[in-house]
Structure formats: structure tokens, C-alpha cells
Amino acid sequence: MTEKYVFAITNFTKLTKLSLDVIQESTFVRTGRVPQSLYSGISQLANLTSLRVWFGGSSHDDLPHLVGKLPNLKYLDIPRITTSLPPFLQYNRMIPGVYFDDMYELRSNALYLFKSNASIKFVRINSSIFECCDGANVVSRDGISRWFDERVRYISELGV
């Protein structure tokens, strides 16, 4: 079934924005595997400038390899990443008495994604937006969620 979706998506060679929520279920249990055909299909979309992707309960470990193949990608949105983050950082909630210097873990994840593709300028992980300034400097950007959404999400003239 996935191959049909991948084939349909890859036929849109001029596609500039793509938003995917990938969940594969088997008898009401999430399997946690993303088919390789999906990765190879998305990597063929050379005109993508923005990508919003969530791989269900599975790992996002292959994401840097995938975005590295998209030469025009500028905006990357990962709405609900949960792997490798402590539970209180998964949804940007802090526990009283526990402090992190500038949410170090989120910044290091963003930097890893920036290094995988030099064309990426902004990454949003959960609700935290980061900008890559000079290839090694990651800056947290507050108050630009609406601006970022306009670049990542498709918003019709009707507002739908």
C-alpha cells in the first residue's frame, strides 16, 4: 500500500512543500517501521523547499540522511519527536527545579540536522524553532511560529 502513496507523491516533481504523518499499524499495534521506499521516494523530490514529517512511533534516525538528499530544502518541521529526549523536554515542558542551559539537547539535534544539509536555514523540533546562522551556530528563535508555518504549511487563499 505504501508504494502506491510513494508513487503518487513522486509524480509531483515540482512539489515544493510536503507534510507527512506516517503511521503503520498492524492489528491496532503501531509497528514502528518506516518503509525504505518512502525514504527513496521523498529523496527524489529535488524541488522541496519545506518538509514537515513525523514517522509515528518510529525513530527519526534516518532523517538526516533523507534531508541530505534534498538540495533546495530550507525549512524542516518535526512536530512530535520523542526519541532521545527526556520526557519533560518532549513537549517543551520543564519540571520545577530541573534546568537545562538553552535546552542543549534540542539544539544539538537541530545542529545535527543543519549539518546534514547546508541549504536548511530553519528547523522546528516540537515547537522550538532554530536558525542556522553560519553553519555551526544554532540560534533559538521565539515568536516566529506563524511566519514559520507560512513557509512550511500550505495555506490556501480561503484560509482552509
Stockholm file with secondary structure:
# STOCKHOLM 1.0

chainA/1-160         MTEKYVFAITNFTKLTKLSLDVIQESTFVRTGRVPQSLYSGISQLANLTSLRVWFGGSSHDDLPHLVGKLPNLKYLDIPRITTSLPPFLQYNRMIPGVYFDDMYELRSNALYLFKSNASIKFVRINSSIFECCDGANVVSRDGISRWFDERVRYISELGV
#=GR chainA/1-160 SS CHHHHHHHHHTCTTCCEEEEECCCEETTEECCCCCHHHHHHHHTCTTCSEEEEECTTSCCTTHHHHHTTCTTCCEEEETTCCTTSCTTTTTTCCCTTCCCTTCHHHHHHHHHHHHHCTTCCEEEETTEEEEESSSSCEEEECSCHHHHHHHHSCCCTTCC
#=GC SS_cons         CHHHHHHHHHTCTTCCEEEEECCCEETTEECCCCCHHHHHHHHTCTTCSEEEEECTTSCCTTHHHHHTTCTTCCEEEETTCCTTSCTTTTTTCCCTTCCCTTCHHHHHHHHHHHHHCTTCCEEEETTEEEEESSSSCEEEECSCHHHHHHHHSCCCTTCC
//
